[in-house]
Amino acid sequence: MNGTEATIVSCAEMREIARDLFAGGGRMQMVYAWQPEPGAIELRYVASPPEAGRFLLWRCRPEGEAPSLAAIWPSLGWYEREIMDLFGLGFRDHPEPNRLVLAEDIPPPFDGHDPTRALRMTDIPRPLPELDAPEVQTLPFGPVRADVLESAEFTFFYIGEQILHYHPHLFFKHRGMEARFAGLTPTLGTIMAERVSGVGSVAHALAFCQAIEAAASCTVPKRALWLRVLLAELERVYNHLHYLGHLANTTSLKVGEAQGKLLEEQAKQINARLTGSRFLRGLLIPGGLRRDLAPGDWLSGALESLRAETARYVDLLERSDSHLDRLITTGMLRRNVALDQGATGPVQRASGIDRDLRRDHPYAAYAELPLIVPVRSEGDAYARAGVRAAEIDASIAVMQRVLLLLEDGPVRADCTTTPGAEGLGWAESPRGTLFYAVHVGAGGRLARVKIKSPSFSNWRVFPFTVHETNMMDYAINEASFGLTVAGCAR
């Protein structure tokens, strides 16, 4: 697969490979399954070695079942369970063999969107931890929640205000997005990628386009690479401003919420003036951009004004004791847990893990840009907010640099895929590491697309910050992670 160093192994070797990777300081990113021919399942393991700049990939074909690696790399636990549900492949000795995506009465395999297959669901309860303590109460919350929150059900085991255990269920609206890519052209696939997670349209489209470009071995024009950086950082800024406003809401700082969301609106108006889309959609395509952009002098001034107003806003938050009191020590995520469970993006960087794909595995024009990656070590809600606030300023600095260095030239090259081609693309989205793996089938159309979403990773981590906390801090802690259900359930 282009973009990786691929090795064919037997599935029996994977446990030893996983142990060696762990001992050497590497990191397993994901495992996914696909069917190269009818009836044959192949597993693909993607990992980051200790040194930056490359990815490793192992391919194996299981016979009957595959060995689970979740005991070595807990972050793979959800990926293996997802494969169990959607492909019907078992993983031997899995520590959590329960359903993840499908309801208990839907038999796997399940491709997510077969219109001829009727689902007859019955009320079979999901397995929960056994409880033998009458003083412990159980609270199932959701899937319908107040405001405009996405559908999810959370089960709390608690005494008084203390949460003893927390169990999320997130796949009520699983859309089978990966399966929906099958049969599409790469151009239509880009439109699909933009809609996997509405607030990550650029990141998803960029990772997808780069996977197609790796499969097609096409070279993107330099101007398009620089403009892709500009679009990606514009998306990061409006996401982080929304995050700060929403977090202020959870601490009952209503003026802080209003100010943060006003700044988010100003960022989206900049997006609309530059591209015609508040969410920056309809611009990326394999080979570059659909059309050129003309940033002009106005953009630099608008960004500098937004930076000054954001700095003032963050300073006011920092001087609001009632806000800080609710964030400091809330939702503690220790570094070893963040690493073992697969935290990514600002969540991992707030727990002392200094990783960012823009710097460590540069794409677009990031290799030519000085990039500041804010990192903190406290691992609480305050640290997660601090990382995002610092990233806003760093993103605006990057965009100003792009505007200074941007040169004239074409923005699109021909990018034709051939049957059998494969590619891996990645991006550092506002929420963290995002991967797309693509397999091209007959007629140059997509045969398989796998998405590693940052919210899928961070939802896996989140419960470890909820156990043994209290009910009053839950909403603040959830907001501090900046999670999306759509990005997780796909």
Residue pairs with C-beta under 8 A, 6 or more apart in sequence:
1 44
1 57
1 214
1 422
1 423
1 424
1 437
2 214
2 215
2 217
2 421
2 422
2 423
2 424
3 55
3 210
3 211
3 214
3 423
3 424
3 425
3 426
4 46
4 54
4 55
4 56
4 57
4 424
5 54
5 55
5 56
5 57
6 57
6 58
6 59
7 56
7 57
7 58
7 59
8 58
8 59
8 60
9 17
9 58
9 59
9 60
10 60
11 43
11 60
11 61
11 62
11 63
11 66
11 67
12 67
13 60
14 45
14 58
14 60
14 66
14 67
14 69
15 67
15 69
15 72
17 45
17 58
18 28
18 69
18 72
18 73
19 72
21 27
21 28
21 47
21 49
21 56
22 72
22 73
24 49
24 50
25 50
26 47
26 48
26 49
26 50
26 56
27 47
27 48
27 339
28 45
28 46
28 47
28 69
28 73
28 75
28 76
29 46
29 47
29 48
29 55
29 433
29 435
29 452
30 45
30 46
30 76
30 79
30 435
30 450
30 452
31 43
31 44
31 45
31 46
31 69
31 76
31 79
31 80
31 83
32 43
32 44
32 46
32 79
32 83
32 437
32 450
32 452
33 41
33 42
33 43
33 44
33 83
33 86
33 87
33 89
34 41
34 42
34 44
34 439
34 447
34 448
34 450
35 41
35 42
35 87
35 448
36 42
36 439
40 61
41 61
41 62
41 87
41 89
42 59
42 60
42 61
43 59
43 60
43 61
43 62
43 66
43 83
43 89
44 57
44 58
44 59
44 437
44 450
45 57
45 58
45 59
45 60
45 69
46 55
46 56
46 57
46 424
46 435
46 437
46 452
47 55
47 56
47 57
47 58
48 55
48 56
48 360
48 361
49 55
49 56
52 359
52 360
52 361
53 360
53 361
54 361
55 361
55 424
55 426
57 424
60 66
62 89
64 90
65 89
65 90
65 91
65 92
66 89
66 90
66 91
66 92
67 91
67 92
67 93
68 76
68 77
68 80
68 91
68 92
68 93
68 94
68 95
69 76
69 80
70 76
70 77
70 80
70 91
70 94
70 95
70 96
71 93
71 95
73 340
74 340
74 341
74 342
75 340
75 341
75 342
75 457
75 460
76 342
77 94
77 95
77 96
77 460
78 100
78 456
78 460
80 91
80 94
81 94
81 96
81 97
81 98
81 99
81 100
81 101
82 100
82 101
83 89
83 91
84 90
84 91
84 94
84 97
84 99
84 100
84 108
85 99
85 100
85 101
85 102
85 108
85 109
85 110
86 101
86 102
86 108
86 109
86 110
86 111
86 112
87 108
87 109
88 108
88 109
91 97
98 126
98 127
99 126
100 171
101 110
101 171
101 174
101 489
102 108
102 110
102 171
102 174
103 121
103 124
103 126
104 124
104 125
104 126
104 127
105 120
105 121
105 122
105 124
106 119
106 121
111 176
111 179
112 174
112 175
112 176
112 177
112 178
112 179
112 180
113 175
113 176
113 179
113 180
126 169
128 155
128 167
129 157
129 165
129 167
131 138
131 157
135 159
136 157
136 158
136 159
136 164
137 157
137 158
137 159
138 155
138 156
138 157
139 155
139 156
139 158
140 153
140 154
140 155
141 153
141 154
141 155
141 156
142 151
142 152
142 153
142 154
143 151
143 152
143 153
143 169
143 172
144 151
145 151
145 152
150 173
150 484
150 485
150 486
151 172
151 173
151 485
152 168
152 169
152 170
152 172
152 485
153 168
153 169
153 172
154 166
154 167
154 168
154 169
155 166
155 167
155 168
155 169
156 163
156 165
156 166
156 471
157 163
157 164
157 165
157 166
157 167
158 164
158 471
161 470
161 471
161 472
162 468
162 469
162 470
162 471
163 466
163 467
163 468
163 469
163 470
163 471
163 474
164 467
164 468
165 467
166 463
166 466
166 467
167 463
168 459
168 462
168 463
170 459
170 485
170 488
170 489
171 489
172 489
173 485
173 486
173 489
174 489
174 490
175 489
175 490
176 490
177 192
177 196
177 451
177 490
178 448
178 449
178 450
178 451
178 490
180 192
181 189
181 192
181 446
181 448
181 449
182 441
182 446
182 447
182 448
182 449
183 445
183 446
184 192
184 445
184 446
185 444
185 445
185 446
186 212
186 286
186 415
186 417
186 444
186 446
187 285
187 286
189 208
189 212
189 438
189 446
189 449
190 205
190 208
190 209
190 284
190 285
190 286
193 204
193 205
193 207
193 208
193 209
193 436
194 201
194 202
194 204
194 205
194 281
194 282
194 284
195 201
196 204
196 451
196 453
196 486
196 487
196 490
197 204
197 453
197 455
197 484
197 486
197 487
198 279
198 486
199 235
199 239
199 242
199 279
199 430
199 484
200 235
200 239
200 429
200 430
200 431
200 434
200 484
200 487
201 235
201 279
201 280
201 281
202 231
202 232
202 234
202 235
202 280
202 283
202 284
203 232
203 235
203 427
203 428
203 429
203 430
203 434
204 427
204 429
204 434
204 436
204 451
205 281
205 284
206 228
206 231
206 232
206 284
206 363
206 364
206 425
206 427
207 425
207 426
207 427
207 429
207 434
207 435
207 436
208 425
208 436
208 438
208 449
209 284
209 285
209 286
209 287
209 425
210 363
210 423
210 425
210 426
210 427
210 436
211 423
211 424
211 425
211 436
211 437
211 438
212 286
212 415
212 417
212 423
212 425
212 438
213 220
213 286
213 287
213 415
213 423
213 425
214 423
214 424
214 425
215 417
215 421
215 422
215 423
215 438
215 440
216 286
216 415
216 416
216 417
216 418
216 421
216 423
218 286
218 287
218 413
218 414
218 415
218 416
219 413
220 228
220 287
220 288
220 413
221 288
221 409
221 410
221 411
221 412
221 413
222 365
222 407
222 409
223 292
223 406
223 407
223 408
223 409
223 410
223 411
224 288
224 289
224 410
224 411
224 412
225 364
225 365
226 364
226 365
226 402
226 405
226 406
226 407
227 289
227 292
227 293
227 402
227 406
227 411
228 284
228 289
228 364
228 365
229 364
229 365
229 366
229 369
229 398
229 399
229 402
230 293
230 295
230 399
230 402
230 403
231 275
231 280
231 283
231 284
232 364
232 427
233 395
233 396
233 398
233 399
233 402
234 267
234 270
234 271
234 274
234 280
234 399
235 280
235 429
235 430
236 391
236 392
236 395
236 429
236 430
237 267
237 306
237 392
237 395
237 396
238 264
238 267
238 268
238 271
239 430
239 431
239 482
240 388
240 389
240 391
240 392
240 395
240 430
241 260
241 261
241 263
241 264
241 267
241 310
241 392
242 260
242 261
242 264
243 385
243 388
243 479
243 482
244 256
244 260
244 313
244 314
244 317
244 385
244 388
244 389
245 256
245 257
245 258
245 259
245 260
245 261
245 263
245 264
246 257
246 260
246 261
246 479
247 260
247 327
247 381
247 385
247 476
247 479
247 480
248 254
248 256
248 257
248 259
248 260
248 317
248 323
249 256
249 257
249 479
250 326
250 475
250 476
250 479
251 322
251 323
251 326
251 327
251 476
252 322
253 317
253 320
253 322
253 323
256 313
256 316
256 317
256 320
256 323
259 313
259 316
260 313
263 306
263 309
263 310
263 313
266 306
266 309
267 306
268 278
268 279
269 278
270 299
270 302
270 303
270 306
271 277
271 278
271 279
271 280
272 278
273 298
273 302
274 293
274 295
274 299
275 282
275 283
275 293
276 282
277 283
282 290
283 289
283 290
283 291
283 293
284 290
285 412
286 415
287 412
287 413
287 414
287 415
288 410
288 411
288 412
288 413
289 411
289 412
290 412
291 411
292 411
295 403
295 406
299 403
300 400
300 403
303 396
303 399
303 400
304 396
304 400
306 396
307 392
307 393
307 396
310 389
310 392
310 393
311 393
314 389
314 392
317 323
317 385
317 389
318 324
324 382
326 381
326 473
326 476
327 380
327 381
327 382
327 385
327 476
327 480
328 380
328 381
328 382
329 380
329 382
330 380
330 381
330 382
330 469
330 473
330 476
330 477
330 480
331 380
331 381
331 384
331 465
331 466
331 469
331 473
331 476
331 477
331 480
331 481
332 379
332 380
332 465
333 343
333 347
333 350
333 351
333 379
333 380
333 461
333 464
333 465
334 351
334 379
335 351
335 352
335 353
335 377
335 379
337 343
337 351
337 461
337 464
338 347
338 348
338 351
338 352
338 353
338 379
338 461
339 348
339 353
341 460
341 461
341 464
342 457
342 460
342 461
343 351
343 353
343 432
343 457
343 458
343 461
344 355
344 431
344 432
344 433
344 454
344 457
344 458
345 428
345 429
345 430
345 431
345 432
345 433
345 454
345 458
346 384
346 387
346 388
346 391
346 430
346 431
346 432
346 482
347 384
347 432
347 458
347 461
347 481
347 482
348 355
348 432
349 355
349 356
349 373
349 374
349 375
349 376
349 387
350 375
350 376
350 378
350 379
350 380
350 383
350 384
350 386
350 387
351 377
351 379
351 383
352 375
352 376
352 377
352 379
353 375
354 373
354 375
355 433
356 371
356 373
356 428
357 363
357 426
357 427
357 428
357 433
358 366
358 371
358 373
358 428
359 366
359 371
359 373
361 426
363 425
363 426
363 427
365 402
368 405
369 398
369 401
369 402
370 401
371 394
371 398
372 390
372 394
372 397
373 394
374 386
374 387
374 390
374 391
374 394
375 387
376 383
376 386
376 387
377 383
380 480
381 476
381 477
381 479
381 480
384 480
384 481
384 482
385 480
388 482
416 444
417 440
417 444
418 440
418 444
419 440
419 441
419 442
419 443
419 444
420 440
421 439
421 440
422 437
422 438
422 439
422 440
423 437
423 438
424 435
424 436
424 437
424 438
425 435
425 436
425 438
426 433
426 434
426 435
426 436
427 434
428 434
429 454
430 482
431 454
431 455
431 458
431 482
431 483
431 484
431 487
432 454
432 457
432 458
433 452
433 454
433 457
434 451
434 452
434 453
434 454
435 450
435 451
435 452
436 449
436 450
436 451
436 452
437 448
437 449
437 450
438 446
438 448
438 449
438 450
439 446
439 447
439 448
439 449
440 446
440 447
441 447
441 448
451 490
453 487
453 488
453 490
454 487
455 483
455 484
455 485
455 486
455 487
455 488
456 487
456 488
456 490
458 481
458 482
458 483
459 483
459 488
462 477
462 478
462 481
462 483
465 477
465 481
466 474
466 477
469 477
